[in-house]
Amino acid sequence: MKAAMAVMAAVLLVLVGVVASRGQLHEAARASWAQAGQIVPLLVLALLVAGCAEVLLSRTLVERWLSDAAGWRGIMVAWGAGILTPGGSLVGLPLVAGMARLGVGAGVIVTYLASLAMLSIIRFPLEVGFIGGRLATLRFLGCLLLPPLAGLVTRLVAPLIRI
């Protein structure tokens, strides 16, 4: 987490330098505040949802349904949860942070993230509007089995990776 923040800070410094050299610092600040006004309320709600979920998920429930020991049951629960989570990454990533603190298995978390990214129910109507029903349906069906496969691969590979 600290490394990611350091990289983001370095990128920000470079961008501020470029924007300042062009004399557009005031415009960039105004655009940033406009973005913050839209994103911060959603992020606050997402963090509150994640906190409530973390409190409501007992260790017993996690061990039975969401740990690596849960096997396919955990992967299937994560697959469905990723499909049903509204709000994409802004909601899903705080939930994942809470799940990781509770000991949810890596395979389950990867399944959830892949399902959220590829199959979220929020995406489908948008895709139908942009690319049509046929192509949206083909994309959905083509991706349907990828999240459980990603979870399975993660379960096999995770013991080999120590970071």
C-alpha atoms as an extended CHARMM CRD file, in Angstrom:
* protein
*
       163  EXT
         1         1  MET       CA              0.0000000000        0.0000000000        0.0000000000  PROA      1               0.0000000000
         2         2  LYS       CA              2.8200000000        2.3940000000        0.8510000000  PROA      2               0.0000000000
         3         3  ALA       CA              4.5590000000        1.6720000000       -2.4530000000  PROA      3               0.0000000000
         4         4  ALA       CA              1.3540000000        2.3350000000       -4.3950000000  PROA      4               0.0000000000
         5         5  MET       CA              0.8910000000        5.6480000000       -2.5930000000  PROA      5               0.0000000000
         6         6  ALA       CA              4.5050000000        6.6120000000       -3.3040000000  PROA      6               0.0000000000
         7         7  VAL       CA              4.0480000000        5.8650000000       -7.0130000000  PROA      7               0.0000000000
         8         8  MET       CA              0.7970000000        7.8480000000       -7.1110000000  PROA      8               0.0000000000
         9         9  ALA       CA              2.5000000000       10.7750000000       -5.3290000000  PROA      9               0.0000000000
        10        10  ALA       CA              5.3540000000       10.7070000000       -7.8410000000  PROA      10              0.0000000000
        11        11  VAL       CA              2.9160000000       10.6430000000      -10.7670000000  PROA      11              0.0000000000
        12        12  LEU       CA              0.9890000000       13.5180000000       -9.1940000000  PROA      12              0.0000000000
        13        13  LEU       CA              4.1390000000       15.5960000000       -8.8010000000  PROA      13              0.0000000000
        14        14  VAL       CA              5.0270000000       15.0860000000      -12.4590000000  PROA      14              0.0000000000
        15        15  LEU       CA              1.4990000000       15.9410000000      -13.5930000000  PROA      15              0.0000000000
        16        16  VAL       CA              1.3280000000       19.0500000000      -11.3980000000  PROA      16              0.0000000000
        17        17  GLY       CA              4.6750000000       20.1340000000      -12.8040000000  PROA      17              0.0000000000
        18        18  VAL       CA              3.4600000000       19.7280000000      -16.3880000000  PROA      18              0.0000000000
        19        19  VAL       CA              0.1320000000       21.4610000000      -15.6880000000  PROA      19              0.0000000000
        20        20  ALA       CA              1.8760000000       24.3160000000      -13.8420000000  PROA      20              0.0000000000
        21        21  SER       CA              4.3620000000       24.7900000000      -16.6710000000  PROA      21              0.0000000000
        22        22  ARG       CA              1.4190000000       25.2540000000      -19.0320000000  PROA      22              0.0000000000
        23        23  GLY       CA             -0.2320000000       27.7600000000      -16.7020000000  PROA      23              0.0000000000
        24        24  GLN       CA             -3.2630000000       25.5320000000      -16.1600000000  PROA      24              0.0000000000
        25        25  LEU       CA             -2.9380000000       24.8210000000      -12.4510000000  PROA      25              0.0000000000
        26        26  HSD       CA             -6.1700000000       26.6440000000      -11.5640000000  PROA      26              0.0000000000
        27        27  GLU       CA             -8.1230000000       24.6880000000      -14.2240000000  PROA      27              0.0000000000
        28        28  ALA       CA             -6.6840000000       21.3900000000      -12.9900000000  PROA      28              0.0000000000
        29        29  ALA       CA             -7.6170000000       22.2090000000       -9.3920000000  PROA      29              0.0000000000
        30        30  ARG       CA            -11.1780000000       23.1110000000      -10.4200000000  PROA      30              0.0000000000
        31        31  ALA       CA            -11.5270000000       19.8700000000      -12.4290000000  PROA      31              0.0000000000
        32        32  SER       CA            -10.1430000000       17.8610000000       -9.5030000000  PROA      32              0.0000000000
        33        33  TRP       CA            -12.6810000000       19.3540000000       -7.0910000000  PROA      33              0.0000000000
        34        34  ALA       CA            -15.5030000000       18.6580000000       -9.5320000000  PROA      34              0.0000000000
        35        35  GLN       CA            -14.4010000000       15.0170000000       -9.7490000000  PROA      35              0.0000000000
        36        36  ALA       CA            -14.0820000000       14.8040000000       -5.9650000000  PROA      36              0.0000000000
        37        37  GLY       CA            -17.6140000000       16.1260000000       -5.5630000000  PROA      37              0.0000000000
        38        38  GLN       CA            -18.8910000000       13.2220000000       -7.6450000000  PROA      38              0.0000000000
        39        39  ILE       CA            -16.6480000000       10.4220000000       -6.3770000000  PROA      39              0.0000000000
        40        40  VAL       CA            -16.1400000000       11.1520000000       -2.6690000000  PROA      40              0.0000000000
        41        41  PRO       CA            -19.8040000000       10.5760000000       -1.6520000000  PROA      41              0.0000000000
        42        42  LEU       CA            -19.8080000000        7.2070000000       -3.4440000000  PROA      42              0.0000000000
        43        43  LEU       CA            -16.4660000000        6.2820000000       -1.8980000000  PROA      43              0.0000000000
        44        44  VAL       CA            -17.7100000000        7.1830000000        1.5930000000  PROA      44              0.0000000000
        45        45  LEU       CA            -20.7990000000        5.0110000000        1.0810000000  PROA      45              0.0000000000
        46        46  ALA       CA            -18.6480000000        2.1680000000       -0.2600000000  PROA      46              0.0000000000
        47        47  LEU       CA            -16.3500000000        2.3250000000        2.7600000000  PROA      47              0.0000000000
        48        48  LEU       CA            -19.3540000000        2.2840000000        5.1020000000  PROA      48              0.0000000000
        49        49  VAL       CA            -20.7960000000       -0.7500000000        3.2800000000  PROA      49              0.0000000000
        50        50  ALA       CA            -17.4010000000       -2.4750000000        3.4930000000  PROA      50              0.0000000000
        51        51  GLY       CA            -17.1430000000       -1.7420000000        7.2210000000  PROA      51              0.0000000000
        52        52  CYS       CA            -20.6300000000       -3.1200000000        7.8740000000  PROA      52              0.0000000000
        53        53  ALA       CA            -19.9070000000       -6.2090000000        5.7700000000  PROA      53              0.0000000000
        54        54  GLU       CA            -16.6440000000       -6.7820000000        7.6410000000  PROA      54              0.0000000000
        55        55  VAL       CA            -18.4570000000       -6.6220000000       10.9840000000  PROA      55              0.0000000000
        56        56  LEU       CA            -21.3220000000       -8.8500000000        9.8110000000  PROA      56              0.0000000000
        57        57  LEU       CA            -19.0820000000      -11.5560000000        8.3270000000  PROA      57              0.0000000000
        58        58  SER       CA            -18.1160000000      -13.7460000000       11.2610000000  PROA      58              0.0000000000
        59        59  ARG       CA            -14.9390000000      -15.8090000000       11.2750000000  PROA      59              0.0000000000
        60        60  THR       CA            -17.0700000000      -18.9640000000       11.2390000000  PROA      60              0.0000000000
        61        61  LEU       CA            -18.9840000000      -17.8070000000        8.1660000000  PROA      61              0.0000000000
        62        62  VAL       CA            -15.7530000000      -16.8550000000        6.3920000000  PROA      62              0.0000000000
        63        63  GLU       CA            -14.1240000000      -20.1870000000        7.2140000000  PROA      63              0.0000000000
        64        64  ARG       CA            -17.1500000000      -22.1720000000        6.0340000000  PROA      64              0.0000000000
        65        65  TRP       CA            -18.1040000000      -20.2020000000        2.9200000000  PROA      65              0.0000000000
        66        66  LEU       CA            -15.2040000000      -17.9870000000        1.8110000000  PROA      66              0.0000000000
        67        67  SER       CA            -11.8860000000      -19.5270000000        2.8400000000  PROA      67              0.0000000000
        68        68  ASP       CA             -9.6680000000      -21.6120000000        0.6050000000  PROA      68              0.0000000000
        69        69  ALA       CA            -10.9460000000      -24.6210000000        2.5790000000  PROA      69              0.0000000000
        70        70  ALA       CA            -14.4760000000      -23.8810000000        1.3010000000  PROA      70              0.0000000000
        71        71  GLY       CA            -13.3280000000      -25.0120000000       -2.1450000000  PROA      71              0.0000000000
        72        72  TRP       CA            -15.8310000000      -24.6020000000       -4.9610000000  PROA      72              0.0000000000
        73        73  ARG       CA            -18.4730000000      -23.2810000000       -2.5640000000  PROA      73              0.0000000000
        74        74  GLY       CA            -16.3840000000      -20.1540000000       -1.9020000000  PROA      74              0.0000000000
        75        75  ILE       CA            -15.6180000000      -19.6740000000       -5.5700000000  PROA      75              0.0000000000
        76        76  MET       CA            -19.2950000000      -19.9570000000       -6.5070000000  PROA      76              0.0000000000
        77        77  VAL       CA            -20.3590000000      -17.4970000000       -3.7930000000  PROA      77              0.0000000000
        78        78  ALA       CA            -17.7100000000      -15.0140000000       -4.9760000000  PROA      78              0.0000000000
        79        79  TRP       CA            -18.7650000000      -15.5040000000       -8.6000000000  PROA      79              0.0000000000
        80        80  GLY       CA            -22.3740000000      -14.6150000000       -7.7780000000  PROA      80              0.0000000000
        81        81  ALA       CA            -21.4310000000      -11.7650000000       -5.4500000000  PROA      81              0.0000000000
        82        82  GLY       CA            -19.2360000000      -10.1740000000       -8.1300000000  PROA      82              0.0000000000
        83        83  ILE       CA            -22.1010000000      -10.2930000000      -10.6080000000  PROA      83              0.0000000000
        84        84  LEU       CA            -24.5030000000       -8.6840000000       -8.1280000000  PROA      84              0.0000000000
        85        85  THR       CA            -22.2310000000       -5.9820000000       -6.6480000000  PROA      85              0.0000000000
        86        86  PRO       CA            -23.3280000000       -2.5430000000       -7.8620000000  PROA      86              0.0000000000
        87        87  GLY       CA            -20.9020000000        0.3250000000       -8.3350000000  PROA      87              0.0000000000
        88        88  GLY       CA            -17.9260000000       -1.5260000000       -9.7810000000  PROA      88              0.0000000000
        89        89  SER       CA            -14.4810000000       -1.0930000000       -8.2420000000  PROA      89              0.0000000000
        90        90  LEU       CA            -15.4580000000        1.8520000000       -6.0500000000  PROA      90              0.0000000000
        91        91  VAL       CA            -17.7050000000       -0.4930000000       -4.0770000000  PROA      91              0.0000000000
        92        92  GLY       CA            -15.9130000000       -3.7830000000       -4.7400000000  PROA      92              0.0000000000
        93        93  LEU       CA            -12.3670000000       -2.8370000000       -3.7470000000  PROA      93              0.0000000000
        94        94  PRO       CA            -13.2630000000       -1.6390000000       -0.2320000000  PROA      94              0.0000000000
        95        95  LEU       CA            -15.2370000000       -4.8780000000        0.1840000000  PROA      95              0.0000000000
        96        96  VAL       CA            -12.1880000000       -6.8680000000       -0.9310000000  PROA      96              0.0000000000
        97        97  ALA       CA             -9.9870000000       -5.0200000000        1.5750000000  PROA      97              0.0000000000
        98        98  GLY       CA            -12.3770000000       -6.0320000000        4.3440000000  PROA      98              0.0000000000
        99        99  MET       CA            -12.5800000000       -9.6060000000        3.0820000000  PROA      99              0.0000000000
       100       100  ALA       CA             -8.7850000000       -9.8760000000        2.9980000000  PROA      100             0.0000000000
       101       101  ARG       CA             -8.5600000000       -8.6670000000        6.6150000000  PROA      101             0.0000000000
       102       102  LEU       CA            -11.0490000000      -11.3720000000        7.6140000000  PROA      102             0.0000000000
       103       103  GLY       CA             -9.0250000000      -14.1390000000        5.9840000000  PROA      103             0.0000000000
       104       104  VAL       CA            -11.0830000000      -14.7560000000        2.8560000000  PROA      104             0.0000000000
       105       105  GLY       CA             -9.0930000000      -17.0210000000        0.5420000000  PROA      105             0.0000000000
       106       106  ALA       CA             -7.0810000000      -15.6120000000       -2.3540000000  PROA      106             0.0000000000
       107       107  GLY       CA             -8.9430000000      -17.7900000000       -4.8630000000  PROA      107             0.0000000000
       108       108  VAL       CA            -12.2680000000      -16.4480000000       -3.6080000000  PROA      108             0.0000000000
       109       109  ILE       CA            -11.0660000000      -12.8430000000       -3.7620000000  PROA      109             0.0000000000
       110       110  VAL       CA             -9.7070000000      -13.2340000000       -7.2990000000  PROA      110             0.0000000000
       111       111  THR       CA            -12.9630000000      -14.8840000000       -8.3920000000  PROA      111             0.0000000000
       112       112  TYR       CA            -14.9180000000      -11.9760000000       -6.9160000000  PROA      112             0.0000000000
       113       113  LEU       CA            -12.7020000000       -9.3450000000       -8.5660000000  PROA      113             0.0000000000
       114       114  ALA       CA            -12.8230000000      -11.0690000000      -11.9590000000  PROA      114             0.0000000000
       115       115  SER       CA            -16.5920000000      -11.4830000000      -11.7270000000  PROA      115             0.0000000000
       116       116  LEU       CA            -17.0230000000       -7.8570000000      -10.6680000000  PROA      116             0.0000000000
       117       117  ALA       CA            -14.8930000000       -6.6580000000      -13.5830000000  PROA      117             0.0000000000
       118       118  MET       CA            -16.3570000000       -8.8900000000      -16.2860000000  PROA      118             0.0000000000
       119       119  LEU       CA            -19.8780000000       -9.8070000000      -15.2760000000  PROA      119             0.0000000000
       120       120  SER       CA            -21.2610000000       -7.0450000000      -13.0470000000  PROA      120             0.0000000000
       121       121  ILE       CA            -24.9650000000       -6.7280000000      -13.6480000000  PROA      121             0.0000000000
       122       122  ILE       CA            -24.5160000000       -2.9570000000      -13.9450000000  PROA      122             0.0000000000
       123       123  ARG       CA            -22.4060000000       -3.4160000000      -17.1000000000  PROA      123             0.0000000000
       124       124  PHE       CA            -24.8650000000       -5.4060000000      -19.1460000000  PROA      124             0.0000000000
       125       125  PRO       CA            -27.5250000000       -2.7330000000      -19.7670000000  PROA      125             0.0000000000
       126       126  LEU       CA            -24.7890000000       -0.2180000000      -20.5960000000  PROA      126             0.0000000000
       127       127  GLU       CA            -23.2120000000       -2.6120000000      -23.0640000000  PROA      127             0.0000000000
       128       128  VAL       CA            -26.5740000000       -3.3380000000      -24.6870000000  PROA      128             0.0000000000
       129       129  GLY       CA            -26.9960000000        0.4030000000      -25.1730000000  PROA      129             0.0000000000
       130       130  PHE       CA            -23.5360000000        0.8510000000      -26.6760000000  PROA      130             0.0000000000
       131       131  ILE       CA            -22.8470000000       -2.3440000000      -28.6080000000  PROA      131             0.0000000000
       132       132  GLY       CA            -26.2600000000       -3.9840000000      -28.9530000000  PROA      132             0.0000000000
       133       133  GLY       CA            -27.9180000000       -6.9640000000      -27.3190000000  PROA      133             0.0000000000
       134       134  ARG       CA            -26.3020000000       -9.6790000000      -29.4300000000  PROA      134             0.0000000000
       135       135  LEU       CA            -22.6940000000       -8.6010000000      -28.8710000000  PROA      135             0.0000000000
       136       136  ALA       CA            -23.3130000000       -7.8040000000      -25.1900000000  PROA      136             0.0000000000
       137       137  THR       CA            -24.8190000000      -11.2690000000      -24.6800000000  PROA      137             0.0000000000
       138       138  LEU       CA            -21.9320000000      -12.9540000000      -26.5180000000  PROA      138             0.0000000000
       139       139  ARG       CA            -19.4030000000      -11.0430000000      -24.4020000000  PROA      139             0.0000000000
       140       140  PHE       CA            -21.2210000000      -11.9820000000      -21.1980000000  PROA      140             0.0000000000
       141       141  LEU       CA            -21.4680000000      -15.6570000000      -22.1350000000  PROA      141             0.0000000000
       142       142  GLY       CA            -17.8560000000      -15.6980000000      -23.3350000000  PROA      142             0.0000000000
       143       143  CYS       CA            -16.6950000000      -14.3800000000      -19.9550000000  PROA      143             0.0000000000
       144       144  LEU       CA            -19.0850000000      -16.3830000000      -17.7900000000  PROA      144             0.0000000000
       145       145  LEU       CA            -16.6590000000      -19.1450000000      -16.8270000000  PROA      145             0.0000000000
       146       146  LEU       CA            -13.5420000000      -16.9730000000      -16.5650000000  PROA      146             0.0000000000
       147       147  PRO       CA            -13.9730000000      -15.7990000000      -12.9290000000  PROA      147             0.0000000000
       148       148  PRO       CA            -14.2260000000      -19.3370000000      -11.4760000000  PROA      148             0.0000000000
       149       149  LEU       CA            -11.2890000000      -20.3790000000      -13.6500000000  PROA      149             0.0000000000
       150       150  ALA       CA             -9.2710000000      -17.4000000000      -12.3500000000  PROA      150             0.0000000000
       151       151  GLY       CA            -10.1370000000      -18.4250000000       -8.7890000000  PROA      151             0.0000000000
       152       152  LEU       CA             -9.0760000000      -22.0110000000       -9.4070000000  PROA      152             0.0000000000
       153       153  VAL       CA             -5.7770000000      -20.9540000000      -10.9860000000  PROA      153             0.0000000000
       154       154  THR       CA             -5.1840000000      -18.6200000000       -8.0430000000  PROA      154             0.0000000000
       155       155  ARG       CA             -5.7480000000      -21.4500000000       -5.5740000000  PROA      155             0.0000000000
       156       156  LEU       CA             -3.1530000000      -23.5270000000       -7.4160000000  PROA      156             0.0000000000
       157       157  VAL       CA             -0.5830000000      -20.7470000000       -7.8290000000  PROA      157             0.0000000000
       158       158  ALA       CA             -0.9780000000      -18.8430000000       -4.5190000000  PROA      158             0.0000000000
       159       159  PRO       CA              1.1020000000      -21.3110000000       -2.4490000000  PROA      159             0.0000000000
       160       160  LEU       CA              4.0120000000      -20.7670000000       -4.8540000000  PROA      160             0.0000000000
       161       161  ILE       CA              4.0550000000      -16.9670000000       -4.5620000000  PROA      161             0.0000000000
       162       162  ARG       CA              5.3780000000      -15.2200000000       -1.4720000000  PROA      162             0.0000000000
       163       163  ILE       CA              5.1490000000      -11.4250000000       -1.6760000000  PROA      163             0.0000000000
